[in-house]
């Protein structure tokens, strides 16, 4: 039902053009602390107000009847600061002048942090050690405590005044910055740091790795500190150079501390062509059986030797890392790129997605008909047959990896008036929920962007390709 602004008619300007009713799709995040202050993103459509007012006539978002503070509005998003509220679920009420209103029942959940609740952070490089070419790499971890009370970090040590010997737990006074040290087990490059949940919003942890033999030439490389929500079932790292003037090292961390394996795929950044695969064993981290893990499972893989054969044709590649088992331990990864002459380090890290929503995806290709306008894929328990526009191909039923991808060899042909015999082809597939995307590689030709949906109604209208457009003839 429409709500009206209580204004005199003389104070209302001409109404703007009305459009469809508002819709609300997601609220991110959907929970916060009872103290309020969270930036909440309300996503939907038609969220701009559609009347102009002389007197204040604002859009409002209420949490359990208490208005939040609006900080930004677009046609598809409202950004609002959640107000303080008692613990528990609350309705979220959105009211847009001239546009309508919507209520999301129990759309936001307020919670009290438990006194001992901790947020886990990964410090990816927590050890200092000598390196190649007489380098000496040191890690500096700084913690800034922006809270008005003492911060204690149980699994870390800090200096006490001028005393060189570290004290545990690390003590970071209110509104101060102190260096800390962590002691991961030998052979493990990273460590977990635990920060009290009620204080974490005002705690900043920074990590710098530098070569002490070149401190006058470079300040070193900043290494990201990774909150627990950044671990994913699969990680993509774009723009990895194949240039042999650089050493490229892939580092992979498991959220759990136990032994695991990760699958690594190296693809052309532009076309997605699969260049190489590896299985990476992660060394177990550390846990005493009663406390949370001190260090993650960890593995590393030098990429320059693997990438060398592809350097001429593929200047940059994308490294994709996924758990070896479907539903396996969440991962995080990054690539360090080191110049062989200057020893300057650059890092390639995943894009930060604070609240990614996993698309429910089956662990195997569903048997049946998949389709879209102009494309059809029919799947049996042994064979996949694809028809798209004026081309067709087939391949054996594939094994889908835990990241929803598969690679399989098959055949391809063009349905032209003067068809050539089928040729060997390689198919790359990406499965996301009910959607399958195929890329076909044969010879020097790549056909991308064949996307079909399971259960799509309708048959493919097969037509003949003009001879001039036949990709197979381009190979002859």
QUIUR-V897018 format. One record per residue. RES is the residue in three letters. SS is DSSP state (A for helix, B for strand, O for the rest). Layout:
[[RES:SS] [RES:SS]]
This chain:
[[UNK:O] [UNK:O] [UNK:O] [UNK:O] [UNK:O] [UNK:O] [UNK:O] [UNK:O] [UNK:A] [UNK:A] [UNK:A] [UNK:B] [UNK:O] [UNK:O] [UNK:O] [UNK:O] [UNK:O] [UNK:O] [UNK:O] [UNK:O] [UNK:O] [UNK:O] [UNK:B] [UNK:B] [UNK:B] [UNK:B] [UNK:B] [UNK:B] [UNK:O] [UNK:O] [UNK:B] [UNK:B] [UNK:B] [UNK:O] [UNK:O] [UNK:O] [UNK:O] [UNK:O] [UNK:B] [UNK:B] [UNK:B] [UNK:B] [UNK:B] [UNK:B] [UNK:B] [UNK:O] [UNK:O] [UNK:O] [UNK:O] [UNK:O] [UNK:O] [UNK:O] [UNK:B] [UNK:O] [UNK:O] [UNK:O] [UNK:O] [UNK:O] [UNK:O] [UNK:B] [UNK:B] [UNK:B] [UNK:B] [UNK:O] [UNK:O] [UNK:B] [UNK:B] [UNK:O] [UNK:B] [UNK:B] [UNK:B] [UNK:B] [UNK:B] [UNK:O] [UNK:O] [UNK:O] [UNK:B] [UNK:B] [UNK:B] [UNK:B] [UNK:B] [UNK:O] [UNK:O] [UNK:O] [UNK:O] [UNK:O] [UNK:O] [UNK:B] [UNK:B] [UNK:B] [UNK:B] [UNK:B] [UNK:B] [UNK:B] [UNK:B] [UNK:B] [UNK:O] [UNK:O] [UNK:O] [UNK:B] [UNK:B] [UNK:B] [UNK:B] [UNK:B] [UNK:B] [UNK:B] [UNK:B] [UNK:B] [UNK:B] [UNK:B] [UNK:B] [UNK:O] [UNK:O] [UNK:O] [UNK:O] [UNK:O] [UNK:O] [UNK:B] [UNK:B] [UNK:B] [UNK:B] [UNK:B] [UNK:B] [UNK:O] [UNK:O] [UNK:O] [UNK:O] [UNK:O] [UNK:B] [UNK:B] [UNK:O] [UNK:A] [UNK:A] [UNK:A] [UNK:O] [UNK:B] [UNK:B] [UNK:B] [UNK:B] [UNK:B] [UNK:B] [UNK:B] [UNK:B] [UNK:B] [UNK:B] [UNK:O] [UNK:O] [UNK:O] [UNK:O] [UNK:O] [UNK:B] [UNK:B] [UNK:B] [UNK:O] [UNK:O] [UNK:O] [UNK:B] [UNK:B] [UNK:B] [UNK:B] [UNK:O] [UNK:O] [UNK:B] [UNK:B] [UNK:B] [UNK:B] [UNK:B] [UNK:O] [UNK:O] [UNK:B] [UNK:B] [UNK:B] [UNK:O] [UNK:O] [UNK:O] [UNK:B] [UNK:B] [UNK:B] [UNK:B] [UNK:B] [UNK:B] [UNK:O] [UNK:O] [UNK:O] [UNK:O] [UNK:O] [UNK:O] [UNK:O] [UNK:O] [UNK:O] [UNK:B] [UNK:B] [UNK:B] [UNK:B] [UNK:B] [UNK:B] [UNK:O] [UNK:O] [UNK:O] [UNK:A] [UNK:A] [UNK:A] [UNK:B] [UNK:B] [UNK:B] [UNK:B] [UNK:B] [UNK:B] [UNK:B] [UNK:B] [UNK:B] [UNK:A] [UNK:A] [UNK:A] [UNK:O] [UNK:O] [UNK:O] [UNK:O] [UNK:O] [UNK:O] [UNK:B] [UNK:B] [UNK:B] [UNK:O] [UNK:B] [UNK:B] [UNK:B] [UNK:A] [UNK:A] [UNK:A] [UNK:O] [UNK:B] [UNK:O] [UNK:B] [UNK:B] [UNK:B] [UNK:B] [UNK:B] [UNK:B] [UNK:B] [UNK:B] [UNK:O] [UNK:O] [UNK:O] [UNK:O] [UNK:B] [UNK:B] [UNK:B] [UNK:B] [UNK:B] [UNK:B] [UNK:B] [UNK:B] [UNK:B] [UNK:O] [UNK:O] [UNK:O] [UNK:O] [UNK:O] [UNK:B] [UNK:B] [UNK:B] [UNK:B] [UNK:B] [UNK:B] [UNK:B] [UNK:B] [UNK:B] [UNK:O] [UNK:O] [UNK:O] [UNK:O] [UNK:O] [UNK:B] [UNK:B] [UNK:B] [UNK:B] [UNK:B] [UNK:B] [UNK:B] [UNK:B] [UNK:B] [UNK:B] [UNK:O] [UNK:O] [UNK:B] [UNK:O] [UNK:O] [UNK:O] [UNK:O] [UNK:O] [UNK:O] [UNK:O] [UNK:O] [UNK:B] [UNK:O] [UNK:B] [UNK:B] [UNK:B] [UNK:B] [UNK:B] [UNK:B] [UNK:O] [UNK:A] [UNK:A] [UNK:A] [UNK:A] [UNK:A] [UNK:A] [UNK:A] [UNK:O] [UNK:O] [UNK:O] [UNK:O] [UNK:O] [UNK:B] [UNK:B] [UNK:B] [UNK:B] [UNK:B] [UNK:B] [UNK:B] [UNK:B] [UNK:O] [UNK:O] [UNK:O] [UNK:O] [UNK:O] [UNK:O] [UNK:O] [UNK:B] [UNK:B] [UNK:B] [UNK:B] [UNK:B] [UNK:B] [UNK:B] [UNK:B] [UNK:B] [UNK:O] [UNK:O] [UNK:O] [UNK:O] [UNK:O] [UNK:B] [UNK:B] [UNK:B] [UNK:B] [UNK:B] [UNK:O] [UNK:O] [UNK:O] [UNK:O] [UNK:O] [UNK:O] [UNK:O] [UNK:O] [UNK:O] [UNK:O] [UNK:O] [UNK:O] [UNK:O] [UNK:O] [UNK:O] [UNK:O] [UNK:O] [UNK:O] [UNK:B] [UNK:B] [UNK:B] [UNK:B] [UNK:B] [UNK:O] [UNK:O] [UNK:B] [UNK:B] [UNK:B] [UNK:B] [UNK:B] [UNK:O] [UNK:O] [UNK:O] [UNK:B] [UNK:B] [UNK:B] [UNK:B] [UNK:B] [UNK:B] [UNK:O] [UNK:O] [UNK:B] [UNK:B] [UNK:B] [UNK:B] [UNK:B] [UNK:B] [UNK:O] [UNK:O] [UNK:O] [UNK:O] [UNK:O] [UNK:O] [UNK:O] [UNK:O] [UNK:B] [UNK:B] [UNK:B] [UNK:B] [UNK:B] [UNK:B] [UNK:B] [UNK:B] [UNK:B] [UNK:B] [UNK:O] [UNK:B] [UNK:O] [UNK:O] [UNK:O] [UNK:O] [UNK:O] [UNK:O] [UNK:B] [UNK:B] [UNK:B] [UNK:B] [UNK:B] [UNK:B] [UNK:B] [UNK:B] [UNK:B] [UNK:B] [UNK:O] [UNK:O] [UNK:B] [UNK:B] [UNK:B] [UNK:B] [UNK:B] [UNK:B] [UNK:B] [UNK:B] [UNK:O] [UNK:O] [UNK:B] [UNK:B] [UNK:B] [UNK:B] [UNK:B] [UNK:B] [UNK:B] [UNK:B] [UNK:B] [UNK:B] [UNK:O] [UNK:O] [UNK:O] [UNK:O] [UNK:O] [UNK:O] [UNK:O] [UNK:O] [UNK:O] [UNK:O] [UNK:B] [UNK:O] [UNK:A] [UNK:A] [UNK:A] [UNK:O] [UNK:A] [UNK:A] [UNK:A] [UNK:A] [UNK:A] [UNK:O]]
